Amino acid sequence: MTHPTKLMRGAVSAIAILGASPMVAGLPILGVVTAQAQEQLVASVLFEGNRRFPDSQLLAMVDMSTSGIFSQQRLNADIESIRQAYDRDGFTSVSVTARTEATDDGRVRVIFTVNEGERAGIAAINFTGNNSIGANNLKGTMLTKESGVLSWLLRDDTYDEQKMAVDRERIRLYYANRGFPDAQVNSVSEYDAARNAYFINVTVNEGQKYEFGTVGIETSIDGLNTDALRGTVRTGQGATYSVLDLQTSIEDMAYEATAQGYSFADVRARLDRDVATNTFNVTYLVDEGARIYVERINITGNVKTRDFVIRRELDFAEGDPFNRSMVVRGRSNIDALGFFSKVDVTTGPGSSPDKIVLNINVEETSTGEYGATAGYSTSDGILGELSLTERNFLGRGQYLRAAIGASQSGRTFDFSFTEPRFMGLKVSAGVDAYHRINDETSTSYYGSETTGGQLRVGVPLTSALNAQFFGGYERKLIKDVDAPNSTLVNDGDTFNKAFVGYTLTWNGVDDVKNPTEGLYATFSQQYIGWDHNLLRSEARARYFMPLIPDSGMVASVRGQAGVINSLDGGSVHPVEAFTPGSQLIRGFEGRGFGPRLGTGEYVGTTMFAGISGEIEFPIPGLPENYGLSGAVWADAAWIGDSSDILGGAGAVATSNDQPWRTSVGASLIWDSPFGPLRGDFAHVLNKSTDDRTQMFQFTISTLL
């Protein structure tokens, strides 16, 4: 809905510039400023009063700055162009006027004066008819957001009818992927001049909810293994109807047929609606498609990114068979790089009827980040970091990061480089180097300087399973400032280790940033040699599930365990022992639980295991774009003794007299612009005698 006052702004601005004008049918006729100024050359274009847009951006909006010719028609058009730019950014009460000044050489100087006013926000987004899906979930799908505490930074609370049209379609698709194929979405907006804000009312007609019924596969291609195709089907009988699951099944099925050697396979889904049972019976039709080949692939819009970085995301090349599903997957791969704000793929006719031209147009986005951050951690105190990150180094798709960090307990220097396609293969390779200084603290009886590096290679085993192999060297120098405080090490002790190992990662969650369903798990083993002879093994897993569909409530169960084995039957030195902290169980200080000596010095452990259950939920009454959610949880952990560490010499039994620890608590989670942060309030139920508890912890939220 367009507010009446907005329709008059163009006329009001023109009157402000030109003064009184003749009237035709009740409307002012836009005249010339001066007869002499007509068709004069423009000496310069200046701006006054503009704060939202710098002069350079406004210059790009006005035609006179490029043409160099003054005319009243151009002036009026430029005024409207500036006004519309402000209007799109939420400055609905902006007014733009212009004046001219003659220069000594007979040209004219044009000065635009902008009165920006206050930016209009979104006071509220209200829903009616959404009986099955909560308003917060629907707001989460929209690009338009309600005004909040971070709106001045994110500027996502600007009303724009084009953006609302996209939002209506996003809501409709959200319903279509959750069992409502017939959902209809309409919206009406109202501008409140007194509050300088919009109220958006969204009306939803959900329709009936459907599930998938029987699922079959029919093919006319001889030799095609349909049993292998069934593994790609995501529309199982009894599952909630989903357009996305249908499309994904079609794409994956076509990809599997291509892998079997049938490059021209075309997959379609035939849907038979059963109104009586509210089900869709699905039949996937796999037939031989038209024999068309890719004659040429044109790539445009990439100023920085090299062509080969884009081409290697396609599983086909020029001269290969054209398969629409392969093209869709290739576009998704290019978009997933994160180098482009927009990826468009179109086709055109080739030089003959059996050839096609593929056109890929991209719009690049910034991939370099210069960061200076500061924060606070309950374990490390005040901390900060200076970093340089480039995700598309030299336009070759390589990842580069250098960082310097400091906290009250030490300093860090890190460098990392990754080549995502080593030697053109679907294999990543990288190098890491680091230097870390840890000071002696109240919880650590000695300090250290650690310098090391590693080489790594990543290999995708399946679409969900990845393996990374690594090997490197590390040197640790003990710096015991208050020697002989520590009885485990001496000042100047040096420990060298060479290590080699692997990590398997299973990523089966629906969204890595905000998972609601699926399993994420890692298993890692490494051999540690030189001054040691150890095998270190760790396993971590977390399973997510929606507690109540479309309510925003997500339950998760997390398990983790680790063990260090001495391969020569000797002891494990404390510098290589596990020191589990809040990532295992909340409610305890860092290095605040587990075996310690009679002097209070922390020893560490060679074995641990833990399990945690958590329910995350949206906070009622808070707008979705605040990024705030709550959680309740319960943790339990088992900590092994220190018998394998220096033979357990000097260990006090009461330091680990209760190997089981348990705690419960609640958390406030903030999906901030700086990353996911969380504050945990914990109550310890069970602990060992000498454990040190901590009621509140402030940490970065992680997947595991």
Order of alpha helices (4+ residues) and beta strands (2+ residues): alpha-alpha-beta-beta-beta-alpha-alpha-alpha-beta-beta-beta-alpha-alpha-alpha-beta-beta-beta-alpha-alpha-beta-beta-beta-alpha-alpha-beta-beta-beta-beta-beta-beta-beta-beta-beta-beta-beta-beta-beta-beta-beta-beta-beta-beta
